[in-house]
Each structure stands twice: as structure tokens, then as C-alpha cells.
């Protein structure tokens, strides 16, 4: 008997329908399979034909959906029938072109057209048509498609461009989160639905990233992070591993990179080159390959291009100092102000974002490394006016650094400007002046403030403070309309919304309801006079901030391999470890537990517990972390269970001054907002954690300095 095959898409639709006991709509089928409703409707005749062969039929009800009925209502049996069917895979043009591109980039020898007709089950004419599209893509990546009759087709180009092409193909077709999960062996059992094109790309390209190779590379990269004294952001971490894995494959194929000699000599003077040389030795030992000098330079180049760019006292790449980056960022902001008529100069978040972005971006440009912006097409499509604005702003950067800024990078600048401009928009809508408060002013309030800013664009957080420090005069002077607090505030002259530090759904609803009520009320106008800062005032303030930075660094601590098996035990251990008299240690323990009982702060997605209090048990501010030897069970306010992998501890005196509170709140907020810093805390040594804390505090101090002395 002749074997009958069905198309894969028909089989997928059948499985979706047969898996349902009730009616299912065409839209639901399309959404589940990642195809259009029109495609589902086009395949329904083939679906019905298969069902008839099995003694069933498809019942259709307008406005209800479709359902299998007939002799084979046993859905388990139907699924068994489908499992035995052999499917005929029909590729879309996009899928075919991805496969062709993948084969050509990985194959040094000419490939005959027959190879593609066999793999893809298409005619030579269709292959030729697909090759035209592939050629367009290759040309965009400075590569040439060579077609020779009787010989086949192959790619010609510089080795650097071939590697960039491979990396682009991976990123164009495989979700970056999937790659990171692959590195962390944390791919979910039921991942977010992906397209067939991505699945095909995974099958074709991920053999370049076999598990053994990437896990060995991870060990080497962790050592490299230690050598350069900086932790890579998650995206940069993934990017470097992908680059190294591809480099290994190309070296095995005897495809060597050739570096520009002048750039090579400059790289040799950098600590990144020393780290790359050490990394190369490890790769030679693990993979039994010989890594040439130019390849070491190429690795060093990528290490330079992946550094996070957090403002620090070190010289950044390309001989651009942090002060120069601040000037460039301010120049961008001034152009944006001129073009939009919006006041942006005092937006510290915009300044910080631009400075931290420009350092590594300019390094990558100078070394001719590709800048990849996954959101560029979306920005181009939905926010063309922002792209145009960013294009005008980067002219000052181009003049200063003598380089043309590419569109992908302009897209990043547009994202920073867009976020800042959105904050200033509120001319036609009322902006509410708000205090955010918690019991201490040093812990959960900073986390809460960040979440509020992300959720409500019509709330201006005037100050993050302790509930104990809120006074009637301050509220009137600042024109505060309501307070968002993690604890109750009695006898307050303005409304108080009590929320969970994680800002749950019910909390957002309560805030929204209050905003609706306040719409018709008279706005309280602030009546304080803004203090005119003279030089002495500025220097005194900066001196206070400097003392706060010093105090935090002086009392920073790390407790490793804690034997605690519960949060209470963790609090007990950290209290006993403080350099205090026994009576004060007991008071500290009680204060931390009392704060936990009011509502603990556990960030389940990162495994972070935040322990904090203000207490008379200490006369200095202590900031540190405790890492359990074994994960401690925990759950957040939404009931999401996870393991406590690290606890951040902040203990401040009752009379802690505002400079110290603001400084430690900044640190706390940075650690919560930047996942790569969390990863550092959990993986690195106490010395490295101290270095990272120093970088964060250095950034804070420079922001304050710039605020007081900006033009």
C-alpha cells in the first residue's frame, strides 16, 4: 500500500483541533501555531479530507468555532493516528533562505544547487530565486555570493565579515533570551511560542554552540571578568560567548582573522589584551587548538566592546575619559532641548544613561565592531520623529570623535531621548506631586519608586523618604498631593495609599482610583523658595555626600557560605556578625525581624532578600550582603516561590542624615535595577563586590558633582 504523507502545517492544525474537547475558533488555532487565520482557512479542506479517511468530520458553527465529530471521538486515539502520520515539510521562503544562508556561511567549499533542491524539496528555479534574496542579505554584510556554473555557489569575503554574518544570522533568527537560557541551562520546559524560522535556525546554527563548548567557555569568561575587574551585562556576556564559540569553529577550519596593525599595537597596551591572552591560553588547552596573535587581538577587541560603561575613575576606551563622555552627553541633551523646546538638562537619569551607553558604543565603533539594536525596526516604524531627532543630536558626537554614527546606534540614542521626553510631557495632563515612603527610607521605598515611575507617567516622585520623617510643613512646602507608602501613616494631612513594595496589581488599582478622585480637586501649589546655591553651599553638600560614600565603603561587609536554613536564622547570623556589643546585636536582630514582619521584600526573579532597618543599635550605616551556602526557600508577596540566593543588608542609625540615606538608596536602587550587578553579587569574591560598589558610588558622586557644576 502506498504511504500517504500530509503537510506539516495540516498535521499541526489537526493536532490543535483534536486536542480540544470543545469548539475552537480559527483565530485561536492561528494564534497557537503562529500563523494567520487566512492560512488556517486555506488548509481546512485538507484537514477535513484527513478526518473523513478516519471516519470523522469537521463540524463548523458560525460564531462558535469548529469541532471534530464522528466515529472517532476518542481524542487520545485521534492523536495516536496523527503521531503515526508522516509529514511532508514545506518551508516558507524565509525559512528556505535562512537554511541556504546558514549552509553557505558554514561551508568553505562551493555548494551545488542540487544540494538545496534535495534538502528543501524545491526546484532549481526556486533555489535561484531564493539565492537572489540571500545575496541581498549578504551584500548588506559586506559579503559576496559567487555563482559558478557546474561548480556551485559559495561566499567570498573577509573572515571578519563572515564571522559577523554568522553572528547576525544567529541573532536575526534566535531570541537572545533563549541563548541566555541555553548558557545557563535554564531553558523553560514550555517556552514562549516561537516561529518555525527560529526553530529551523536553532537546529541549523546551535551546533556551533554545543553544551560542552559553551560551558567550558563560561568558566574562562568568568575568569576574564575577574582579570578586567568588571562584570559584563547579560547581553554582552552572551555576545562574547557566541563570538568565542564561532571563533573556535573557524580556527579549526583554518580560517584566520587578520587585524589592522595600528589597532593591534594599541590593543597590546591594554589590560583587555592581557585578559584575552590569558583567555586564549585556556582555549588552547581546552580545545587543542593554536590561537594566533591576531585572533587574541580580535578577542581583546570584543572584550573592550562588551564592557558595561558604568562611570568609574578608570579611563574608558579610545582615550575618551569619563569627563569627555559627560560633555558629549550634555551636548546631545542641549541639541535635543533646542530641537524640542523641552527642558532636559536636569534629567540625571538621561545623563547617566547616555554616559554609560556612549563609552562602550564609541569603543565598538572605533574597532569596527557591529552595533546591534534589536528594537531598531520597531523604533523606525513607530517613532520616526525620535530617530530624526537623535540623528540631529549625534552630529555633535560625530564631529568630536571623527566617526560616522550608524543607524542602529542612533536608534539607541533615540530610545534614551524618547524616555526622557516622555517624562516631560504632561502639559495637557495633570502631574501629581508625591512622596514615596517606607519604614526606614533606605530599603523598599527605592524599589517601590522605580516601579511607580515605570507604571505611572503622571506621578512626579518629589522625594523618597522615611515615613518617620514626614512632617506637615514639608508636605505643604513641597506641594505634596498624596503619599505612596509601604506602612500606615497616621494623622496625615494628605491621602496615603498603602502598597506592597513590589507594587502588586491591587496596589496599582488603588493608586489609579485615588488619581481619579484627585482630578477635580484644587492643586496644592508648592510655596517654598528654591535655595540659591553659592560655591560654599555646593562644596559643603558635596563634602556631605563624600562622607556618606566613605562611610558606606568603610562599613561594607560580605558574609559567605552562611549555614542559615531560614530567613530568621539568616537575620540571627548577620546580627551576631556585626562588630557590636551583645546587647546591641540583640537589638539589631529584633529591629530586622520587626521590619520583616511589617512586610518582607523578596525579589523572586533574582533570588534577592532585602533586610533593612533604622535602629539605635548602630551609630554608623552598615551595608553588605550575606550569601547562604544552600538556597533558602522563599516567596514574594504574590506567592511566587523561589530560593533566596543572596540577602542585601542595610542597618542605619535612627538619626541617619539625608545625605547618607540618599546615597545608600541610590546603591540599593542600582542593585535592584541592574540584573548584571545581581549576578556579580552572587558569583564573585568579596573584593570584587567591593570594587563594584565603589564603581556605583563613584557614579553617584559624579552625578551630584555634575548637577552642581553643570553649565
N, C-alpha and C positions, 0 to 999 in steps of 0.2 A: 504494500500500500504506500502511495506517495506521501512523504512527510509534508505536512502543512505548516507554514510559518505565519505569524502575524506581526504587524509592525509594533515596535516597542511602545509607541505612544498609545496605540489602541489597547495594548495589554495594560498599560498604566491606568487608562480610563476605566477599563473593566475591573481592575483590582479596587479602584476607588469606589465604584458603584456597588460591587459585590460585598465590599467590606461594611456597607451600611444596611441596617435593618429597616430604615425608613426612607422616605423620599429625600433626594439630594438635588440641589439646583446645579445648573450648568456653571453658574458663577462660582459656586463652592468648589466644584471639580477643577475648574481652571485655576483658581487661587491655590489650591493644594498642590497642583502639578507645575505651577509657574508658567502657564501658557495662557493664551487668550480664550475668551468664551467662543469666539468665532472658530478657533481651531478645534475646540471640543465638538461644536455642532457639525463641523466638516467630517469628523471621524465617527459620528454616531451611526451612520449606515453600516460601517464595518463592525462596530460594536454589536449592533442588532443581528447582523449576519452570523457572528460567532455564537451569540446566545441561542439563536434558532437551531444551530447544529447541536447544541446541548439540551434541546427540548425546552427552552425558556424563551421569554420575550421581554421587551422593554416597555413598561407602561409609562406614559407621559401624561402629566396633569398640569394644565396651564396655571401658572402662578404658584404651583406647589413643587414641581420637580419631576425627577424620573426615578424609577424603581424596578428591580428585577422581579418578575413573577413567573410562575410556571411549575414544571415538574421538579425543578432543581432548586427549591427554595432553601435547601441546606447550604448556607453560605460557606461553611467550612469546606464542603465538597467542591463548591464552585472555585474557591481559592486554590484547592488542590489541583483542579483541572488547569487553572491558569499557570500554576507552578510547573506543570509538565509541558506547557506550550513552549516552542522555540520561537524566539522573536527575531525579526529582521530589523537591524538597527538602521535608521535613516537619519543621517546627520543634516543639520541646518548648515547654510553657507558659512555662518560664523564659526560653528563647530569644526567644519572641514578646514577652514583657513587657520584656525588655532592648531590643529593637528599638523598641517603642512608646515607651518612656521616652526613648530616645535621640532619636527624631524629634521628640517634643514639647518636650524641653528645648532643642533647637537651632532650633526653628521658632517665630517670634513670632506667626504667623497661625494661626487655627483650622484643624485638620486634619479632613477628613471621614472617617467610619468606612470609607467605600468604599476610601479610600487604603490602609488597613490590611488590608482583606479581599483586596485585589489583591496587595499585597506579600507577605502571609503565606499566601495561598491558604486562607482560613478564612471561616466565616460571620460575619455581623454579631453574632449571639448570642455566638459565641466571643470576638469582639473586645470586646464589652461585659463579658464575664466577666473577660477579661484586664485591662481598664481598672479593674475593682474592685481587683485586686491592685496595679496601678500606682498607684492612688490611695492605698492604704495606705502604699506606699513614699514617695510624695510628701509625705504628711502628716507622716511622720517627719522630713522635711527642711524643715518649715515652709512647704510649697508646697501650693497648692490646684488640684485638677483641675476645670475648668469644662466642663460638657457642655451644649450648646445645640442643640436640635433644629433641623435644617435648616441650621445653621451649622457644627457640628462640635465638636471638643474642643480645649482649649488649657490651658496652665498659667498661673496667676496667682500672683504673689508678689514679694517684694523682690528686686532684682537681685543682692544679696549672696547670698541663699539659692538663686537659680537657678544661680549660678556654683558654689556649694558642692555643689549637686545634680549638676552636670556632673562635677565632680572626684570626687565619691563614686561616680558611675556608672563612671567610668574605673577607680578603684581597686578597686571591688567586683568588676569583671569582667576586669581585665587585671593580670597578675602584675607586681609592681614591678620585678623583675629584668629582665623583658622591656623595660620602659620605660627602665631604665638602659642596657640594651644598645642600644636604639634611639638614645638620645642619644649613646652612644659609638661608634655604627656598628659594634657588636660582637655582633650577633645571631648565635648559632650556626647553622650550616647544618642541624644535626639537633637542634633544641631539645627540651627535655623535653616529653613529650606534654601537650597542653592540651585542655580541653573545647571542644565546639562553641560553647558560650556565649561563651567567651573569644575564639574566632576571630571570631565574629559581632560581638562588642563592638569588637574591633580594627578590623574593616572599617568599622563604623559611626562610630567615635569618633576613630580615629587621623588622619583628615584634618584634625582640629583641630591636630595636631602634625606638619605636613608638614616634611620633612627640612630644607628651606631655612630655614624659620622657626626651628626649634629650634637649628640650628647658629649662626644669627646671634644668637639669644638667649644661647647658651652663651658667646659672646665677650663679650657685655655683662655676664653674670653673673660671669665671671672678673674683669672689671674692678671690678665691685661688691665682690667678695670682698677685693680689694686695698684699696678705699676704707674698708671697715669693719674691716680688719685681722684678719679671721678667715676660716678655711676652713669651708665648710659640709660637714656629713656627707653621705654619698651620698644617703640618703633625702630629706634636706632639699633637696639640690641638685636632685634630680628633681622634688620637690614644687613648688619655686619656678618651674622652667621650665614645668611643666604649668600653674601658675597664670597665668604671664605669657602663654602661648600662648592660653589661653582668654580672658584679658582683651583681647588684640588682636582676637580674633573678635567679642567683644561690643561693643567700641568701634566697630569697622567697622559693626556693625548699629545703631549709635546707642543702645546700651543702657548708660547711665552709672550708676556707683556713687554713692551718697550717704553721706558719712561723718558720724559724730557729731562735732559742732563742738568739744566739750571735748577729746575724744580727738585730734582733728585738731590742735588748738593744742599739745597735749603732744608729739605726734609731730614737729611742726615744729622743736622744740628738740633733737631727737636727731640723731646722726650717721647713723642709718639713713635719716632723711628726706632728708638731703643726698645720700646714696648713691642713694636712689630717684629723686630729681630728676634726677641725672646719668644714671641708667639710662633714665628716661623720655625725656630728650633724644635718647639713642641710638636708642630705639624709634621716636620720631617721625621721625627721619632715615631709618632703615632701611625702615620700613613705611608711610611717608607718611600718618601719622595725627596727630591732635591729642589729647594726653593731658591731661585736665582735672586741676585741683589735687586734687580728691577721689580721683581714681584714683592720683595719686602717693602720697597718704596711705595708700591701700589697699595699694600695693606696699610702702611702708615698714613697714606693719603685718606683712606676710608675711615681710619680711626679719628683723624683730625676732623673729618666731615660729620662724625656722629656725636661729637661732644655736645652736651646739653646747652652750653652757653649761659649757665647761671652766672650772674655777675659775681666776680670774685676779684681778689687782688692780683691774680695772675695775668700775664699778658696773653691776650687771645691770639688766634692765628692771623696770618697775613700782616703781622706787625700793627694790627689795629688794637689799640688799648681800649679798656672799658670806657674811659672818658671820651674817646673818639666815637664809640658806639652810642653813648648818651647824646653827643652832639648830633650825630646822624639821625637818631630817633627824634630829637627835638626839631630838627629841620623838616622831617616828614610831617610832624604834627603841625608845624607852622603853615606849611603849604596846605594841609587839609583844612585848617582854620580859615585861611584866605579863600579857598575854593567853596567851602560850605557855609561860612559865616557862623559856624558853631564854635563855642569855647571848649577847647580840648586840652589846653596846656596844663591844667591842674589834675588831669586824669592819670594818677600814678599807675593804675593797672595797665593803661595803654602804653605808658613809657616803659614799664617793666617788660611787658610782652614784646614790644619792638626790640628792646635792647637784647633780651635773651634770644630772640629769633635771629637778629641780624648777625651776631657773632658766627655761629656755625654756618649760616646761609652764605655769607661772604667767603668763608673758607672753602665751601664746596664749589662756589663759582670760580674762585681763583684757581682751584685744582681741576677745573673742568669736570667735576662730578655732577651727575644728573640730579636735578631737584624734582621730586615727585610730589604732586599735590592731588590726592585722591578726590578732593572736592572741587577741583578747578572747573570741570564741565558744568557742575551744578551752579557754581558762582557765576560763570559766564552766561548761563541760560536765565537765571532768576535775578541776578544783581549786576547787570552790565554797567550801571551807573557807578557802582562801587569800584569795579575794575578800572573804569575810566579815571576815577579819582585817584586810585592807587598808582595808575600809570603816570599821572602828573606828579605825584609825590616822589616817586623813585628817581625822577630826573636829577634831583639834588644828590642822591646817592651815587648815581652813575657818574656824575661829574667829579665827585670826591674820590671814588675808588677806581675810576677809569675802566669800568666794565659795563657791558650791556646787561640789564636785569631781564631774565626770561619771563615769559607769561606765567609759568607755574609759580614762580616766586612772587610776582605781582599779585597773584591770587591770594597768597598768604598775607601779604600786606593789606589787601582788601578785607580779609577776614578780621584782622586786628582793628582796622579803622571802622568797619561796619559795627562791631560790637560796641565801640566807644560812642559812635554817633547815635546808635540806638538808645544809649543811656541818656543822651542829651535831649532826645525827642520827647516832648511832653508838653509842648506849648498849648496844644488843644486839649490835653487831658491833665487832670489834677495829679500832682505828685505829693505823696503823703510822707511827712517827716516822722521818722520812727526811731525809737531806741530798741536795741536788742539786748536782752539781759539774761543772765543765768545766776546761779548762787554765788559764783566767785568772780565772774568776768574774765576768766582765763582759760576756760575749757570749752564747754559745749556751745557757748554763745558764738564763738568764731565759726564753728561748723554750721550752726544754725544760720548765721548771717550769710555764709556762702550759698546755702541752699535757697534762702529767701531771694537773694539777688538773681539767682538763676530762674526762679519761678515768677517773680513779680517785677515788671519793668516800671511800675508806677509807685514803687516804695523806695524812698531815699533813706538809707540807714545812716543817720547822723552820727551815732556812736554805738559801740559795743561795750557794755559796761556790766558791773555787778549790780544785782538787784538791791544790795545793801547801800549802794552809793547814790541811788536815785533820790533827788530832793525836789520839792515843789518849785523852788526858784529856778533850778536848772531846766526843768521841763518848760517853764514859761519863757525863760530867756532863749532857749533853742527852738521854740515854736513846735514842740513835740505833740503830735496828734494822737498817737497811741503807742503802746509798748507791746512788743512780742517777747514773751519770757518763758523760760522753762520751769519757773516756780511762781507761786502766787505772790502778788504784791498788794498788801492791804492798804486801804485808805488812799488810793492813788487818784489824783485829780483828772487823769486821762484814762480811757479804756485800756484794759490789759487783756491780751489774748494769750492764754497758757497753752503751750505746744510741746510736743516731744522734740528733743534736739535733732532727730532725724527728719523732722517735718513730714509727718505722715499725711495720707490723703484727707483724713478728717480735719487735720490742722489747717491745710490749705483751704478747705471749705469754710472753716470758721473765720479765717483771715478775709476771704472773699466776701463773706456776709457782712463783716464789720466795714469793709471798704464801701459796700453798697449803702450801708446806713449813714456813713460819714459824707457821702456825696452831697447831701443837701445842707450840711452844717457849715457854719462860718469858719473860715480858715484862721487858725491862730498864727498871727504874724510874729516871727522872732523879733525881740526888741533889744538884743544885746549889740554892743558896739564891737566891731571886729578890731582886735588889738593890732596896732601898727608896730610891727617888729623892727626894732633897730638892731644894729650889729651885735650889741651886748646881749639883747634878748635871744637872738639866734644862737650865739655861741653858748649861752647858758643852757638853752634847750638841747643843743647838740651834745653838750657835756653830760647832761642827764641821760640822754639816750646812750652815750658811750659807756657810762657807768652801768646802765642796765644790761648792755651787751656783755660787759666784763663780768658782771655778777652771774649771768646765766652760764657763761663759759666756765667760770670758776667752780660752779656747783653742779656741773653736768656729770651724770653718772650712768653706768651701764651695769646691770646685773645679768650675768649669763648663766644658762643651764639651771634655772630655778627648779627646785624639786616640788614646787606647789602643784597640787592637783585640783584646786578650785580657786575661784576669784577671791574668796575670803582668805584662803591660805596665801595667795599672792600678795594681798594687802598686808597681811601679818609679816611676811618675809621682807617686803620692801621697807616697812616701818622699822623693823629691827636692824636693817642695814644702814639706816640714816645715822650720821655722826651726832647723836643726841643722847641726853641722859635718859635712863629707862622710863622715867615719868613722862617725859616729852615724847618718847617713842610711842607710849600707850595713847597719849592724846592725839598724835598723828594718825594712828591706826583707827581710833574712834571717829576722827574727822573724815577720813577717806571712806569708811564704811557708811557713815551718816550721809555723805554725798551720794554714794551708790544707791542707798535706799530711797533717795528722792527721785531716782531715775537714772540708771546707768547709761553710759554712752558706749555702745559696741557697734563698730562698723564691720558688719559681717563679711562684705565682699573682700575686705583686705585682712580680716582676722585681727583687727586692732581694738584694744580696750583702752579707753581714756579714763585714767584715775586722776582726780584733781580736787583740791580743797584750799581754802584760806583758813589758817589756824594760828593760834598763839603758840603752838608747839615749835614753830620755826621762826627765826628772826631774819632769815635770808631766803631768797627764792631758790628752790631746787627743781631742776628739770632733768629728766632722764628716762630710761626705759629698762624694762625687765623682760627677759626672754625665757619662757619656760622650756625645760628640757624636753617635755612632751606636751603636745597640744592640749589645751584645757577646753572642755565643752562650753559653748556659749550660745546665746541667741539674742537678736536685737528686739526692738520694740514691736516689730512686725511679725515676730515669731520665727524669723529665718535663722536656722541653726547652722553654726559653723564652729571652727575651732579658734580659740584665742592663741595667736602666734606671737604677739608682742603686746606689751602694755606700755603706754606712754604715761609718765607720772609727772604731775606738776603740784608742788606744795609751796604756797606763798604765804607770807605773814599777813595778819589781819589788816595791818596798816600799809600794805603794799602800795607804792606810789603809782601814778597813772603812766609814767614813762615805762616802768618795768612791766606793768600789765599790758600795755600796748605792744611792747617788744615781744613778750612771750606769746601773746595772742597771734602775732604775725607768724612766729615759728610754728605754732600749733596749726594755724590755717594752711601754711605751706605744706606741712607734712600730710595733712588730710587731702589737699587738692592735688598733690603730685604723686601718682602711684609709683613712679620710679624711685622716689625717696623712701617710700614704704618698703620697697624691695631691698633697698640698701640697708635699712634698719634691721631687717630680718636676716640678712645674709652676711653682713660684713662685721669686721672686728670693731671693738670699742674705739680704737684710734681713728678708723675710717669714719665711723659715725660722728666723732668729734669734728673731723675735718669738714664733713658735710654740714654740720650745724654751724660751723664757722662761716662757710660759704653763704648760708641762708642769712645769718646775722650781718654779714658784710653787705649783702644785697639790701637789707632793711636800712642799715645806716646810710648807705649811699643814696637811697631813695629819699631819706629825710634831708640829707645834705643838699641834694638837688632841688628839693622842694623849697628850701630856704634861700638858695643862691642861684636859682634858675633865672635866665634873662627875663 
